[in-house]
Amino acid sequence: MNTDKELLIRGIRMMAVTAVLMFIGPTVIYQAFKNQEHFLFYPVLIAGIFFSILAIVLAFKGLNTVMNSVFGKRQK
C-alpha cells in the first residue's frame, strides 16, 4: 500500500487550519463575554461559536482525509 501524498498534504493543511481555528474561536467567545454591554455582543458571540464549530468539523474532515491517504478508501 502506498500513501497518496496529495491527499495527505490536503489533510495536513486542513488540520493546520483547524489548529488556528481552535485558538480563534474561544478567544472571540471570551472577548464577546468580556464586552457584554457592547452592541456587537451577539454578532461577535455568534462568530466565535461559528469558528469553534468549524474547527470541530474541520478536525474530523482533516483526520478522515489523512486516514484515507494512509490506508486508502474503505470498501463497502
PDB file of N, H, CA, C and O in Angstrom:
ATOM      1  N   MET A   1       0.825  -1.177   0.000  1.00  0.00           N
ATOM      2  CA  MET A   1       0.000   0.000   0.000  1.00  0.00           C
ATOM      3  C   MET A   1       0.872   1.245   0.000  1.00  0.00           C
ATOM      4  O   MET A   1       1.823   1.342   0.776  1.00  0.00           O
ATOM      5  N   ASN A   2       0.555   2.183  -0.856  1.00  0.00           N
ATOM      6  H   ASN A   2      -0.217   2.104  -1.486  1.00  0.00           H
ATOM      7  CA  ASN A   2       1.292   3.438  -0.925  1.00  0.00           C
ATOM      8  C   ASN A   2       0.440   4.572  -0.403  1.00  0.00           C
ATOM      9  O   ASN A   2      -0.787   4.549  -0.504  1.00  0.00           O
ATOM     10  N   THR A   3       1.103   5.560   0.155  1.00  0.00           N
ATOM     11  H   THR A   3       2.099   5.580   0.238  1.00  0.00           H
ATOM     12  CA  THR A   3       0.406   6.725   0.675  1.00  0.00           C
ATOM     13  C   THR A   3       0.151   7.710  -0.459  1.00  0.00           C
ATOM     14  O   THR A   3       1.050   8.010  -1.246  1.00  0.00           O
ATOM     15  N   ASP A   4      -1.074   8.210  -0.538  1.00  0.00           N
ATOM     16  H   ASP A   4      -1.804   7.966   0.101  1.00  0.00           H
ATOM     17  CA  ASP A   4      -1.422   9.241  -1.511  1.00  0.00           C
ATOM     18  C   ASP A   4      -0.932  10.584  -0.959  1.00  0.00           C
ATOM     19  O   ASP A   4      -1.556  11.165  -0.072  1.00  0.00           O
ATOM     20  N   LYS A   5       0.191  11.066  -1.495  1.00  0.00           N
ATOM     21  H   LYS A   5       0.698  10.593  -2.216  1.00  0.00           H
ATOM     22  CA  LYS A   5       0.844  12.245  -0.932  1.00  0.00           C
ATOM     23  C   LYS A   5       0.016  13.512  -1.105  1.00  0.00           C
ATOM     24  O   LYS A   5       0.006  14.358  -0.211  1.00  0.00           O
ATOM     25  N   GLU A   6      -0.676  13.663  -2.229  1.00  0.00           N
ATOM     26  H   GLU A   6      -0.667  12.975  -2.954  1.00  0.00           H
ATOM     27  CA  GLU A   6      -1.505  14.858  -2.430  1.00  0.00           C
ATOM     28  C   GLU A   6      -2.653  14.904  -1.421  1.00  0.00           C
ATOM     29  O   GLU A   6      -2.969  15.958  -0.870  1.00  0.00           O
ATOM     30  N   LEU A   7      -3.263  13.756  -1.192  1.00  0.00           N
ATOM     31  H   LEU A   7      -3.006  12.900  -1.640  1.00  0.00           H
ATOM     32  CA  LEU A   7      -4.350  13.687  -0.218  1.00  0.00           C
ATOM     33  C   LEU A   7      -3.826  13.920   1.193  1.00  0.00           C
ATOM     34  O   LEU A   7      -4.503  14.547   2.008  1.00  0.00           O
ATOM     35  N   LEU A   8      -2.632  13.426   1.489  1.00  0.00           N
ATOM     36  H   LEU A   8      -2.082  12.918   0.827  1.00  0.00           H
ATOM     37  CA  LEU A   8      -2.021  13.637   2.797  1.00  0.00           C
ATOM     38  C   LEU A   8      -1.730  15.113   3.025  1.00  0.00           C
ATOM     39  O   LEU A   8      -1.967  15.625   4.119  1.00  0.00           O
ATOM     40  N   ILE A   9      -1.223  15.800   2.015  1.00  0.00           N
ATOM     41  H   ILE A   9      -1.031  15.384   1.127  1.00  0.00           H
ATOM     42  CA  ILE A   9      -0.929  17.229   2.142  1.00  0.00           C
ATOM     43  C   ILE A   9      -2.210  18.023   2.355  1.00  0.00           C
ATOM     44  O   ILE A   9      -2.239  18.962   3.150  1.00  0.00           O
ATOM     45  N   ARG A  10      -3.274  17.645   1.643  1.00  0.00           N
ATOM     46  H   ARG A  10      -3.251  16.882   0.997  1.00  0.00           H
ATOM     47  CA  ARG A  10      -4.561  18.329   1.815  1.00  0.00           C
ATOM     48  C   ARG A  10      -5.085  18.116   3.239  1.00  0.00           C
ATOM     49  O   ARG A  10      -5.617  19.046   3.845  1.00  0.00           O
ATOM     50  N   GLY A  11      -4.939  16.913   3.773  1.00  0.00           N
ATOM     51  H   GLY A  11      -4.507  16.157   3.281  1.00  0.00           H
ATOM     52  CA  GLY A  11      -5.383  16.629   5.136  1.00  0.00           C
ATOM     53  C   GLY A  11      -4.575  17.379   6.174  1.00  0.00           C
ATOM     54  O   GLY A  11      -5.128  17.894   7.146  1.00  0.00           O
ATOM     55  N   ILE A  12      -3.267  17.444   5.973  1.00  0.00           N
ATOM     56  H   ILE A  12      -2.818  17.025   5.184  1.00  0.00           H
ATOM     57  CA  ILE A  12      -2.412  18.178   6.918  1.00  0.00           C
ATOM     58  C   ILE A  12      -2.712  19.667   6.863  1.00  0.00           C
ATOM     59  O   ILE A  12      -2.704  20.343   7.892  1.00  0.00           O
ATOM     60  N   ARG A  13      -2.975  20.178   5.677  1.00  0.00           N
ATOM     61  H   ARG A  13      -2.982  19.629   4.841  1.00  0.00           H
ATOM     62  CA  ARG A  13      -3.338  21.584   5.530  1.00  0.00           C
ATOM     63  C   ARG A  13      -4.651  21.876   6.265  1.00  0.00           C
ATOM     64  O   ARG A  13      -4.791  22.911   6.917  1.00  0.00           O
ATOM     65  N   MET A  14      -5.608  20.952   6.150  1.00  0.00           N
ATOM     66  H   MET A  14      -5.494  20.111   5.621  1.00  0.00           H
ATOM     67  CA  MET A  14      -6.885  21.108   6.840  1.00  0.00           C
ATOM     68  C   MET A  14      -6.696  21.073   8.361  1.00  0.00           C
ATOM     69  O   MET A  14      -7.355  21.807   9.096  1.00  0.00           O
ATOM     70  N   MET A  15      -5.796  20.218   8.813  1.00  0.00           N
ATOM     71  H   MET A  15      -5.260  19.621   8.216  1.00  0.00           H
ATOM     72  CA  MET A  15      -5.520  20.146  10.250  1.00  0.00           C
ATOM     73  C   MET A  15      -4.810  21.419  10.749  1.00  0.00           C
ATOM     74  O   MET A  15      -4.996  21.822  11.897  1.00  0.00           O
ATOM     75  N   ALA A  16      -4.007  22.042   9.893  1.00  0.00           N
ATOM     76  H   ALA A  16      -3.856  21.715   8.961  1.00  0.00           H
ATOM     77  CA  ALA A  16      -3.360  23.299  10.269  1.00  0.00           C
ATOM     78  C   ALA A  16      -4.393  24.412  10.438  1.00  0.00           C
ATOM     79  O   ALA A  16      -4.306  25.210  11.372  1.00  0.00           O
ATOM     80  N   VAL A  17      -5.369  24.461   9.531  1.00  0.00           N
ATOM     81  H   VAL A  17      -5.439  23.813   8.773  1.00  0.00           H
ATOM     82  CA  VAL A  17      -6.448  25.443   9.653  1.00  0.00           C
ATOM     83  C   VAL A  17      -7.246  25.170  10.921  1.00  0.00           C
ATOM     84  O   VAL A  17      -7.671  26.102  11.603  1.00  0.00           O
ATOM     85  N   THR A  18      -7.449  23.897  11.236  1.00  0.00           N
ATOM     86  H   THR A  18      -7.104  23.140  10.681  1.00  0.00           H
ATOM     87  CA  THR A  18      -8.157  23.514  12.452  1.00  0.00           C
ATOM     88  C   THR A  18      -7.431  24.031  13.691  1.00  0.00           C
ATOM     89  O   THR A  18      -8.060  24.550  14.613  1.00  0.00           O
ATOM     90  N   ALA A  19      -6.113  23.887  13.709  1.00  0.00           N
ATOM     91  H   ALA A  19      -5.603  23.464  12.960  1.00  0.00           H
ATOM     92  CA  ALA A  19      -5.334  24.346  14.860  1.00  0.00           C
ATOM     93  C   ALA A  19      -5.479  25.850  15.064  1.00  0.00           C
ATOM     94  O   ALA A  19      -5.572  26.321  16.198  1.00  0.00           O
ATOM     95  N   VAL A  20      -5.498  26.600  13.972  1.00  0.00           N
ATOM     96  H   VAL A  20      -5.422  26.218  13.051  1.00  0.00           H
ATOM     97  CA  VAL A  20      -5.669  28.055  14.072  1.00  0.00           C
ATOM     98  C   VAL A  20      -7.071  28.381  14.595  1.00  0.00           C
ATOM     99  O   VAL A  20      -7.227  29.229  15.475  1.00  0.00           O
ATOM    100  N   LEU A  21      -8.092  27.704  14.049  1.00  0.00           N
ATOM    101  H   LEU A  21      -7.965  27.016  13.335  1.00  0.00           H
ATOM    102  CA  LEU A  21      -9.458  27.965  14.484  1.00  0.00           C
ATOM    103  C   LEU A  21      -9.706  27.548  15.926  1.00  0.00           C
ATOM    104  O   LEU A  21     -10.575  28.111  16.592  1.00  0.00           O
ATOM    105  N   MET A  22      -8.950  26.563  16.418  1.00  0.00           N
ATOM    106  H   MET A  22      -8.245  26.105  15.877  1.00  0.00           H
ATOM    107  CA  MET A  22      -9.097  26.146  17.820  1.00  0.00           C
ATOM    108  C   MET A  22      -8.661  27.245  18.782  1.00  0.00           C
ATOM    109  O   MET A  22      -9.101  27.262  19.931  1.00  0.00           O
ATOM    110  N   PHE A  23      -7.819  28.147  18.344  1.00  0.00           N
ATOM    111  H   PHE A  23      -7.461  28.133  17.410  1.00  0.00           H
ATOM    112  CA  PHE A  23      -7.427  29.276  19.175  1.00  0.00           C
ATOM    113  C   PHE A  23      -8.307  30.495  18.923  1.00  0.00           C
ATOM    114  O   PHE A  23      -8.613  31.239  19.855  1.00  0.00           O
ATOM    115  N   ILE A  24      -8.714  30.708  17.681  1.00  0.00           N
ATOM    116  H   ILE A  24      -8.466  30.104  16.923  1.00  0.00           H
ATOM    117  CA  ILE A  24      -9.509  31.883  17.347  1.00  0.00           C
ATOM    118  C   ILE A  24     -10.902  31.811  17.958  1.00  0.00           C
ATOM    119  O   ILE A  24     -11.383  32.795  18.521  1.00  0.00           O
ATOM    120  N   GLY A  25     -11.559  30.647  17.850  1.00  0.00           N
ATOM    121  H   GLY A  25     -11.168  29.848  17.393  1.00  0.00           H
ATOM    122  CA  GLY A  25     -12.928  30.506  18.341  1.00  0.00           C
ATOM    123  C   GLY A  25     -13.089  30.844  19.814  1.00  0.00           C
ATOM    124  O   GLY A  25     -13.872  31.734  20.145  1.00  0.00           O
ATOM    125  N   PRO A  26     -12.378  30.169  20.713  1.00  0.00           N
ATOM    126  CA  PRO A  26     -12.519  30.503  22.139  1.00  0.00           C
ATOM    127  C   PRO A  26     -12.078  31.928  22.488  1.00  0.00           C
ATOM    128  O   PRO A  26     -12.629  32.541  23.402  1.00  0.00           O
ATOM    129  N   THR A  27     -11.088  32.451  21.763  1.00  0.00           N
ATOM    130  H   THR A  27     -10.641  31.952  21.021  1.00  0.00           H
ATOM    131  CA  THR A  27     -10.652  33.827  22.023  1.00  0.00           C
ATOM    132  C   THR A  27     -11.754  34.817  21.686  1.00  0.00           C
ATOM    133  O   THR A  27     -11.989  35.762  22.440  1.00  0.00           O
ATOM    134  N   VAL A  28     -12.434  34.613  20.563  1.00  0.00           N
ATOM    135  H   VAL A  28     -12.243  33.846  19.951  1.00  0.00           H
ATOM    136  CA  VAL A  28     -13.522  35.507  20.168  1.00  0.00           C
ATOM    137  C   VAL A  28     -14.692  35.380  21.147  1.00  0.00           C
ATOM    138  O   VAL A  28     -15.312  36.383  21.502  1.00  0.00           O
ATOM    139  N   ILE A  29     -14.995  34.165  21.582  1.00  0.00           N
ATOM    140  H   ILE A  29     -14.492  33.350  21.294  1.00  0.00           H
ATOM    141  CA  ILE A  29     -16.065  33.972  22.566  1.00  0.00           C
ATOM    142  C   ILE A  29     -15.716  34.673  23.879  1.00  0.00           C
ATOM    143  O   ILE A  29     -16.568  35.315  24.493  1.00  0.00           O
ATOM    144  N   TYR A  30     -14.472  34.547  24.298  1.00  0.00           N
ATOM    145  H   TYR A  30     -13.780  34.025  23.799  1.00  0.00           H
ATOM    146  CA  TYR A  30     -14.032  35.204  25.538  1.00  0.00           C
ATOM    147  C   TYR A  30     -14.158  36.722  25.420  1.00  0.00           C
ATOM    148  O   TYR A  30     -14.622  37.386  26.347  1.00  0.00           O
ATOM    149  N   GLN A  31     -13.746  37.263  24.282  1.00  0.00           N
ATOM    150  H   GLN A  31     -13.369  36.724  23.529  1.00  0.00           H
ATOM    151  CA  GLN A  31     -13.851  38.709  24.084  1.00  0.00           C
ATOM    152  C   GLN A  31     -15.299  39.170  24.059  1.00  0.00           C
ATOM    153  O   GLN A  31     -15.615  40.264  24.528  1.00  0.00           O
ATOM    154  N   ALA A  32     -16.178  38.340  23.514  1.00  0.00           N
ATOM    155  H   ALA A  32     -15.921  37.452  23.133  1.00  0.00           H
ATOM    156  CA  ALA A  32     -17.596  38.696  23.486  1.00  0.00           C
ATOM    157  C   ALA A  32     -18.146  38.769  24.910  1.00  0.00           C
ATOM    158  O   ALA A  32     -18.874  39.705  25.244  1.00  0.00           O
ATOM    159  N   PHE A  33     -17.806  37.796  25.748  1.00  0.00           N
ATOM    160  H   PHE A  33     -17.215  37.037  25.477  1.00  0.00           H
ATOM    161  CA  PHE A  33     -18.320  37.801  27.115  1.00  0.00           C
ATOM    162  C   PHE A  33     -17.681  38.889  27.975  1.00  0.00           C
ATOM    163  O   PHE A  33     -18.270  39.307  28.971  1.00  0.00           O
ATOM    164  N   LYS A  34     -16.498  39.349  27.611  1.00  0.00           N
ATOM    165  H   LYS A  34     -16.020  39.010  26.801  1.00  0.00           H
ATOM    166  CA  LYS A  34     -15.893  40.468  28.338  1.00  0.00           C
ATOM    167  C   LYS A  34     -16.629  41.769  28.054  1.00  0.00           C
ATOM    168  O   LYS A  34     -16.637  42.670  28.892  1.00  0.00           O
ATOM    169  N   ASN A  35     -17.247  41.877  26.882  1.00  0.00           N
ATOM    170  H   ASN A  35     -17.241  41.145  26.201  1.00  0.00           H
ATOM    171  CA  ASN A  35     -17.914  43.111  26.468  1.00  0.00           C
ATOM    172  C   ASN A  35     -19.405  42.878  26.265  1.00  0.00           C
ATOM    173  O   ASN A  35     -19.937  43.139  25.186  1.00  0.00           O
ATOM    174  N   GLN A  36     -20.076  42.388  27.297  1.00  0.00           N
ATOM    175  H   GLN A  36     -19.644  42.176  28.173  1.00  0.00           H
ATOM    176  CA  GLN A  36     -21.495  42.056  27.162  1.00  0.00           C
ATOM    177  C   GLN A  36     -22.377  43.282  26.972  1.00  0.00           C
ATOM    178  O   GLN A  36     -23.459  43.167  26.395  1.00  0.00           O
ATOM    179  N   GLU A  37     -21.955  44.437  27.431  1.00  0.00           N
ATOM    180  H   GLU A  37     -21.077  44.531  27.900  1.00  0.00           H
ATOM    181  CA  GLU A  37     -22.784  45.636  27.296  1.00  0.00           C
ATOM    182  C   GLU A  37     -22.626  46.311  25.926  1.00  0.00           C
ATOM    183  O   GLU A  37     -23.369  47.239  25.608  1.00  0.00           O
ATOM    184  N   HIS A  38     -21.674  45.855  25.125  1.00  0.00           N
ATOM    185  H   HIS A  38     -21.071  45.101  25.383  1.00  0.00           H
ATOM    186  CA  HIS A  38     -21.442  46.416  23.796  1.00  0.00           C
ATOM    187  C   HIS A  38     -22.536  45.965  22.837  1.00  0.00           C
ATOM    188  O   HIS A  38     -23.060  44.859  22.969  1.00  0.00           O
ATOM    189  N   PHE A  39     -22.883  46.816  21.871  1.00  0.00           N
ATOM    190  H   PHE A  39     -22.457  47.714  21.763  1.00  0.00           H
ATOM    191  CA  PHE A  39     -23.978  46.492  20.957  1.00  0.00           C
ATOM    192  C   PHE A  39     -23.617  45.389  19.964  1.00  0.00           C
ATOM    193  O   PHE A  39     -24.513  44.836  19.327  1.00  0.00           O
ATOM    194  N   LEU A  40     -22.348  45.053  19.813  1.00  0.00           N
ATOM    195  H   LEU A  40     -21.620  45.503  20.331  1.00  0.00           H
ATOM    196  CA  LEU A  40     -21.935  43.963  18.920  1.00  0.00           C
ATOM    197  C   LEU A  40     -21.710  42.651  19.670  1.00  0.00           C
ATOM    198  O   LEU A  40     -21.034  41.755  19.164  1.00  0.00           O
ATOM    199  N   PHE A  41     -22.272  42.535  20.871  1.00  0.00           N
ATOM    200  H   PHE A  41     -22.821  43.263  21.281  1.00  0.00           H
ATOM    201  CA  PHE A  41     -22.077  41.326  21.676  1.00  0.00           C
ATOM    202  C   PHE A  41     -22.574  40.091  20.942  1.00  0.00           C
ATOM    203  O   PHE A  41     -21.833  39.115  20.821  1.00  0.00           O
ATOM    204  N   TYR A  42     -23.800  40.105  20.454  1.00  0.00           N
ATOM    205  H   TYR A  42     -24.402  40.897  20.552  1.00  0.00           H
ATOM    206  CA  TYR A  42     -24.369  38.912  19.819  1.00  0.00           C
ATOM    207  C   TYR A  42     -23.689  38.535  18.508  1.00  0.00           C
ATOM    208  O   TYR A  42     -23.428  37.351  18.292  1.00  0.00           O
ATOM    209  N   PRO A  43     -23.387  39.494  17.614  1.00  0.00           N
ATOM    210  CA  PRO A  43     -22.666  39.087  16.395  1.00  0.00           C
ATOM    211  C   PRO A  43     -21.281  38.502  16.675  1.00  0.00           C
ATOM    212  O   PRO A  43     -20.868  37.551  16.013  1.00  0.00           O
ATOM    213  N   VAL A  44     -20.569  39.058  17.640  1.00  0.00           N
ATOM    214  H   VAL A  44     -20.905  39.831  18.178  1.00  0.00           H
ATOM    215  CA  VAL A  44     -19.236  38.536  17.973  1.00  0.00           C
ATOM    216  C   VAL A  44     -19.351  37.160  18.624  1.00  0.00           C
ATOM    217  O   VAL A  44     -18.542  36.274  18.348  1.00  0.00           O
ATOM    218  N   LEU A  45     -20.350  36.976  19.487  1.00  0.00           N
ATOM    219  H   LEU A  45     -21.007  37.696  19.711  1.00  0.00           H
ATOM    220  CA  LEU A  45     -20.565  35.679  20.114  1.00  0.00           C
ATOM    221  C   LEU A  45     -20.930  34.628  19.068  1.00  0.00           C
ATOM    222  O   LEU A  45     -20.425  33.507  19.119  1.00  0.00           O
ATOM    223  N   ILE A  46     -21.788  34.972  18.137  1.00  0.00           N
ATOM    224  H   ILE A  46     -22.199  35.883  18.096  1.00  0.00           H
ATOM    225  CA  ILE A  46     -22.170  34.040  17.074  1.00  0.00           C
ATOM    226  C   ILE A  46     -20.961  33.704  16.205  1.00  0.00           C
ATOM    227  O   ILE A  46     -20.797  32.553  15.802  1.00  0.00           O
ATOM    228  N   ALA A  47     -20.120  34.681  15.914  1.00  0.00           N
ATOM    229  H   ALA A  47     -20.253  35.616  16.242  1.00  0.00           H
ATOM    230  CA  ALA A  47     -18.907  34.420  15.121  1.00  0.00           C
ATOM    231  C   ALA A  47     -17.968  33.473  15.866  1.00  0.00           C
ATOM    232  O   ALA A  47     -17.389  32.574  15.257  1.00  0.00           O
ATOM    233  N   GLY A  48     -17.812  33.663  17.170  1.00  0.00           N
ATOM    234  H   GLY A  48     -18.282  34.394  17.665  1.00  0.00           H
ATOM    235  CA  GLY A  48     -16.960  32.781  17.959  1.00  0.00           C
ATOM    236  C   GLY A  48     -17.485  31.358  18.000  1.00  0.00           C
ATOM    237  O   GLY A  48     -16.715  30.404  17.895  1.00  0.00           O
ATOM    238  N   ILE A  49     -18.799  31.212  18.154  1.00  0.00           N
ATOM    239  H   ILE A  49     -19.425  31.987  18.240  1.00  0.00           H
ATOM    240  CA  ILE A  49     -19.401  29.875  18.149  1.00  0.00           C
ATOM    241  C   ILE A  49     -19.236  29.234  16.781  1.00  0.00           C
ATOM    242  O   ILE A  49     -18.961  28.038  16.685  1.00  0.00           O
ATOM    243  N   PHE A  50     -19.401  30.019  15.719  1.00  0.00           N
ATOM    244  H   PHE A  50     -19.624  30.991  15.797  1.00  0.00           H
ATOM    245  CA  PHE A  50     -19.221  29.508  14.358  1.00  0.00           C
ATOM    246  C   PHE A  50     -17.794  29.019  14.143  1.00  0.00           C
ATOM    247  O   PHE A  50     -17.589  27.949  13.570  1.00  0.00           O
ATOM    248  N   PHE A  51     -16.800  29.791  14.596  1.00  0.00           N
ATOM    249  H   PHE A  51     -16.967  30.661  15.061  1.00  0.00           H
ATOM    250  CA  PHE A  51     -15.397  29.382  14.449  1.00  0.00           C
ATOM    251  C   PHE A  51     -15.111  28.104  15.230  1.00  0.00           C
ATOM    252  O   PHE A  51     -14.360  27.246  14.767  1.00  0.00           O
ATOM    253  N   SER A  52     -15.707  27.978  16.409  1.00  0.00           N
ATOM    254  H   SER A  52     -16.317  28.676  16.785  1.00  0.00           H
ATOM    255  CA  SER A  52     -15.486  26.779  17.214  1.00  0.00           C
ATOM    256  C   SER A  52     -16.101  25.544  16.560  1.00  0.00           C
ATOM    257  O   SER A  52     -15.476  24.484  16.521  1.00  0.00           O
ATOM    258  N   ILE A  53     -17.319  25.680  16.047  1.00  0.00           N
ATOM    259  H   ILE A  53     -17.826  26.541  16.079  1.00  0.00           H
ATOM    260  CA  ILE A  53     -17.966  24.552  15.367  1.00  0.00           C
ATOM    261  C   ILE A  53     -17.211  24.196  14.094  1.00  0.00           C
ATOM    262  O   ILE A  53     -17.045  23.018  13.778  1.00  0.00           O
ATOM    263  N   LEU A  54     -16.754  25.203  13.365  1.00  0.00           N
ATOM    264  H   LEU A  54     -16.889  26.160  13.622  1.00  0.00           H
ATOM    265  CA  LEU A  54     -15.974  24.967  12.154  1.00  0.00           C
ATOM    266  C   LEU A  54     -14.670  24.230  12.465  1.00  0.00           C
ATOM    267  O   LEU A  54     -14.235  23.382  11.686  1.00  0.00           O
ATOM    268  N   ALA A  55     -14.051  24.551  13.592  1.00  0.00           N
ATOM    269  H   ALA A  55     -14.404  25.240  14.225  1.00  0.00           H
ATOM    270  CA  ALA A  55     -12.818  23.853  13.992  1.00  0.00           C
ATOM    271  C   ALA A  55     -13.091  22.376  14.245  1.00  0.00           C
ATOM    272  O   ALA A  55     -12.292  21.520  13.863  1.00  0.00           O
ATOM    273  N   ILE A  56     -14.209  22.076  14.882  1.00  0.00           N
ATOM    274  H   ILE A  56     -14.858  22.770  15.191  1.00  0.00           H
ATOM    275  CA  ILE A  56     -14.544  20.676  15.163  1.00  0.00           C
ATOM    276  C   ILE A  56     -14.814  19.923  13.866  1.00  0.00           C
ATOM    277  O   ILE A  56     -14.332  18.805  13.682  1.00  0.00           O
ATOM    278  N   VAL A  57     -15.579  20.531  12.973  1.00  0.00           N
ATOM    279  H   VAL A  57     -15.970  21.439  13.123  1.00  0.00           H
ATOM    280  CA  VAL A  57     -15.906  19.874  11.700  1.00  0.00           C
ATOM    281  C   VAL A  57     -14.649  19.654  10.867  1.00  0.00           C
ATOM    282  O   VAL A  57     -14.453  18.574  10.309  1.00  0.00           O
ATOM    283  N   LEU A  58     -13.798  20.670  10.782  1.00  0.00           N
ATOM    284  H   LEU A  58     -13.957  21.547  11.236  1.00  0.00           H
ATOM    285  CA  LEU A  58     -12.570  20.524  10.002  1.00  0.00           C
ATOM    286  C   LEU A  58     -11.608  19.520  10.627  1.00  0.00           C
ATOM    287  O   LEU A  58     -10.843  18.872   9.913  1.00  0.00           O
ATOM    288  N   ALA A  59     -11.637  19.387  11.948  1.00  0.00           N
ATOM    289  H   ALA A  59     -12.259  19.914  12.527  1.00  0.00           H
ATOM    290  CA  ALA A  59     -10.782  18.382  12.595  1.00  0.00           C
ATOM    291  C   ALA A  59     -11.203  16.980  12.168  1.00  0.00           C
ATOM    292  O   ALA A  59     -10.351  16.149  11.852  1.00  0.00           O
ATOM    293  N   PHE A  60     -12.498  16.711  12.157  1.00  0.00           N
ATOM    294  H   PHE A  60     -13.190  17.386  12.414  1.00  0.00           H
ATOM    295  CA  PHE A  60     -12.965  15.398  11.729  1.00  0.00           C
ATOM    296  C   PHE A  60     -12.686  15.154  10.253  1.00  0.00           C
ATOM    297  O   PHE A  60     -12.243  14.071   9.872  1.00  0.00           O
ATOM    298  N   LYS A  61     -12.947  16.165   9.416  1.00  0.00           N
ATOM    299  H   LYS A  61     -13.307  17.046   9.725  1.00  0.00           H
ATOM    300  CA  LYS A  61     -12.699  16.001   7.992  1.00  0.00           C
ATOM    301  C   LYS A  61     -11.210  15.855   7.699  1.00  0.00           C
ATOM    302  O   LYS A  61     -10.830  15.044   6.855  1.00  0.00           O
ATOM    303  N   GLY A  62     -10.362  16.622   8.378  1.00  0.00           N
ATOM    304  H   GLY A  62     -10.671  17.281   9.064  1.00  0.00           H
ATOM    305  CA  GLY A  62      -8.919  16.532   8.172  1.00  0.00           C
ATOM    306  C   GLY A  62      -8.362  15.201   8.613  1.00  0.00           C
ATOM    307  O   GLY A  62      -7.526  14.612   7.928  1.00  0.00           O
ATOM    308  N   LEU A  63      -8.825  14.723   9.762  1.00  0.00           N
ATOM    309  H   LEU A  63      -9.504  15.202  10.319  1.00  0.00           H
ATOM    310  CA  LEU A  63      -8.368  13.426  10.243  1.00  0.00           C
ATOM    311  C   LEU A  63      -8.830  12.314   9.307  1.00  0.00           C
ATOM    312  O   LEU A  63      -8.079  11.376   9.038  1.00  0.00           O
ATOM    313  N   ASN A  64     -10.054  12.413   8.812  1.00  0.00           N
ATOM    314  H   ASN A  64     -10.664  13.175   9.030  1.00  0.00           H
ATOM    315  CA  ASN A  64     -10.566  11.428   7.863  1.00  0.00           C
ATOM    316  C   ASN A  64      -9.755  11.453   6.565  1.00  0.00           C
ATOM    317  O   ASN A  64      -9.475  10.399   5.995  1.00  0.00           O
ATOM    318  N   THR A  65      -9.381  12.630   6.098  1.00  0.00           N
ATOM    319  H   THR A  65      -9.609  13.487   6.562  1.00  0.00           H
ATOM    320  CA  THR A  65      -8.581  12.756   4.883  1.00  0.00           C
ATOM    321  C   THR A  65      -7.197  12.145   5.067  1.00  0.00           C
ATOM    322  O   THR A  65      -6.699  11.450   4.181  1.00  0.00           O
ATOM    323  N   VAL A  66      -6.576  12.403   6.217  1.00  0.00           N
ATOM    324  H   VAL A  66      -6.980  12.968   6.936  1.00  0.00           H
ATOM    325  CA  VAL A  66      -5.253  11.821   6.490  1.00  0.00           C
ATOM    326  C   VAL A  66      -5.352  10.300   6.564  1.00  0.00           C
ATOM    327  O   VAL A  66      -4.500   9.591   6.027  1.00  0.00           O
ATOM    328  N   MET A  67      -6.384   9.804   7.224  1.00  0.00           N
ATOM    329  H   MET A  67      -7.076  10.380   7.660  1.00  0.00           H
ATOM    330  CA  MET A  67      -6.555   8.349   7.328  1.00  0.00           C
ATOM    331  C   MET A  67      -6.800   7.725   5.956  1.00  0.00           C
ATOM    332  O   MET A  67      -6.281   6.646   5.673  1.00  0.00           O
ATOM    333  N   ASN A  68      -7.580   8.386   5.101  1.00  0.00           N
ATOM    334  H   ASN A  68      -8.002   9.263   5.331  1.00  0.00           H
ATOM    335  CA  ASN A  68      -7.819   7.872   3.752  1.00  0.00           C
ATOM    336  C   ASN A  68      -6.545   7.886   2.916  1.00  0.00           C
ATOM    337  O   ASN A  68      -6.340   7.005   2.082  1.00  0.00           O
ATOM    338  N   SER A  69      -5.688   8.880   3.134  1.00  0.00           N
ATOM    339  H   SER A  69      -5.855   9.596   3.812  1.00  0.00           H
ATOM    340  CA  SER A  69      -4.460   8.934   2.350  1.00  0.00           C
ATOM    341  C   SER A  69      -3.490   7.828   2.761  1.00  0.00           C
ATOM    342  O   SER A  69      -2.756   7.309   1.920  1.00  0.00           O
ATOM    343  N   VAL A  70      -3.479   7.467   4.029  1.00  0.00           N
ATOM    344  H   VAL A  70      -4.075   7.889   4.712  1.00  0.00           H
ATOM    345  CA  VAL A  70      -2.549   6.453   4.513  1.00  0.00           C
ATOM    346  C   VAL A  70      -3.076   5.046   4.246  1.00  0.00           C
ATOM    347  O   VAL A  70      -2.344   4.187   3.754  1.00  0.00           O
ATOM    348  N   PHE A  71      -4.344   4.815   4.572  1.00  0.00           N
ATOM    349  H   PHE A  71      -4.938   5.513   4.972  1.00  0.00           H
ATOM    350  CA  PHE A  71      -4.890   3.467   4.484  1.00  0.00           C
ATOM    351  C   PHE A  71      -5.755   3.219   3.257  1.00  0.00           C
ATOM    352  O   PHE A  71      -6.147   2.079   3.008  1.00  0.00           O
ATOM    353  N   GLY A  72      -6.058   4.247   2.491  1.00  0.00           N
ATOM    354  H   GLY A  72      -5.739   5.173   2.693  1.00  0.00           H
ATOM    355  CA  GLY A  72      -6.910   4.098   1.332  1.00  0.00           C
ATOM    356  C   GLY A  72      -8.370   4.160   1.706  1.00  0.00           C
ATOM    357  O   GLY A  72      -8.730   4.091   2.881  1.00  0.00           O
ATOM    358  N   LYS A  73      -9.214   4.291   0.687  1.00  0.00           N
ATOM    359  H   LYS A  73      -8.922   4.347  -0.268  1.00  0.00           H
ATOM    360  CA  LYS A  73     -10.659   4.351   0.937  1.00  0.00           C
ATOM    361  C   LYS A  73     -11.161   3.013   1.425  1.00  0.00           C
ATOM    362  O   LYS A  73     -10.679   1.962   1.003  1.00  0.00           O
ATOM    363  N   ARG A  74     -12.126   3.059   2.310  1.00  0.00           N
ATOM    364  H   ARG A  74     -12.517   3.913   2.653  1.00  0.00           H
ATOM    365  CA  ARG A  74     -12.710   1.848   2.870  1.00  0.00           C
ATOM    366  C   ARG A  74     -13.676   1.242   1.868  1.00  0.00           C
ATOM    367  O   ARG A  74     -14.484   1.962   1.282  1.00  0.00           O
ATOM    368  N   GLN A  75     -13.612  -0.053   1.660  1.00  0.00           N
ATOM    369  H   GLN A  75     -12.955  -0.638   2.136  1.00  0.00           H
ATOM    370  CA  GLN A  75     -14.508  -0.747   0.747  1.00  0.00           C
ATOM    371  C   GLN A  75     -15.803  -1.092   1.480  1.00  0.00           C
ATOM    372  O   GLN A  75     -15.775  -1.568   2.615  1.00  0.00           O
ATOM    373  N   LYS A  76     -16.936  -0.847   0.822  1.00  0.00           N
ATOM    374  H   LYS A  76     -16.958  -0.460  -0.100  1.00  0.00           H
ATOM    375  CA  LYS A  76     -18.225  -1.130   1.439  1.00  0.00           C
ATOM    376  C   LYS A  76     -18.671  -2.531   1.124  1.00  0.00           C
ATOM    377  O   LYS A  76     -19.742  -2.951   1.562  1.00  0.00           O
TER     378      LYS A  76
END
